[in-house]
Amino acid sequence: MTYKNILLDKEENLAVITINRPQVLNALNAELLHELEDAIENLATDSRVRVLILTGAGDKAFVAGADIAYMQNMTVSEGKEFGLLGQRVFKMIEDFPKPTIAAVNGYALGGGCELAMVCDIRVASDNAKFGQPEVSLGIIPGFGGTQRLVRLVGPGKAKELIYTGEIIDAQTAFQIGLVNHVVKQDELLSFAKELAKRIVGNAPLALRYAKEAINNGMEMDLERGLMLEANLFGVCFSSLDQKEGMKAFLERRKPSFQGK
Ligand code: HXC
């Protein structure tokens, strides 16, 4: 598939997807979501890629939401279908079998905030702004915001943000736990890549199982979550990476992981 609305770059073990509709502040429409789905599917099975970074084109927006002009005249069923499409693609990103980092370089509103939230780690530039302003348009968050914002910042803060549609700055997002780091805008991508490189040296399968245990465990009670962890911990011992990791430690050298 050739992409018109996203850019895909690969360098060493990193892949960077850039949402690329700067003329509308990278607003999301169905065509873009299908391209994102295709890219994610391909990257999931590309063993050279060990970490994925998502960002937005330009210096103003990560993603300013779903495309309002595109949604304006939707019917009930078209609205639901669009919501389901975004939910499906965002879930694929959430379940991507490798760590993901959102490098939020400006507005992350509505669907943009929802996209950042399906990444494992969020790094924001100091000019970034976050919010779920959907109720000001007569709609509700539809790409998972009513579910994931609650899980990230708790119901009280999530309800306040969703009910008021308030747009918060990067520092406030940091304070409420919506982002992990705030950095200068011109250092954003290099910071995200440095962070990615700190992950890349670790065992790919272990990262995958750790992510699976965290993501799936959050939806379980503690007892089941711990059982999931124990099962996945056991599975690690079927990997060459476990053998290499422990051997390298005992031989006092750096491990060389293959993701097998
Ligand atoms: C379509 C958008 C857009 C959007 C910006 N643009 N956001 N187009 N959908 N979400 C377009 C503008 O129309 C404008 O086009 C150009 O981008 C530049 O935007 P401006 O508004 O001129 O910039 P500025 O004055 O700096 O304001 C920036 C902004 C504002 C605060 C981010 O653009 C804004 O409020 N955007 C909408 C944010 C929003 O409500 N997002 C939630 C969408 S609903 P022209 O052609 O005039 O230059 C959503 C639902 C998700 O996300 C779930 C769906 C199922």
Residues whose N, C-alpha, C, O or C-beta is under 5 A from the ligand:
A	BS01	HXC	Q23 V24 L25 A27 A64 G65 A66 D67 I68 A69 F82 G83 Y107 L109 G110 G111 P133 E134 I140 P141 G142 F143
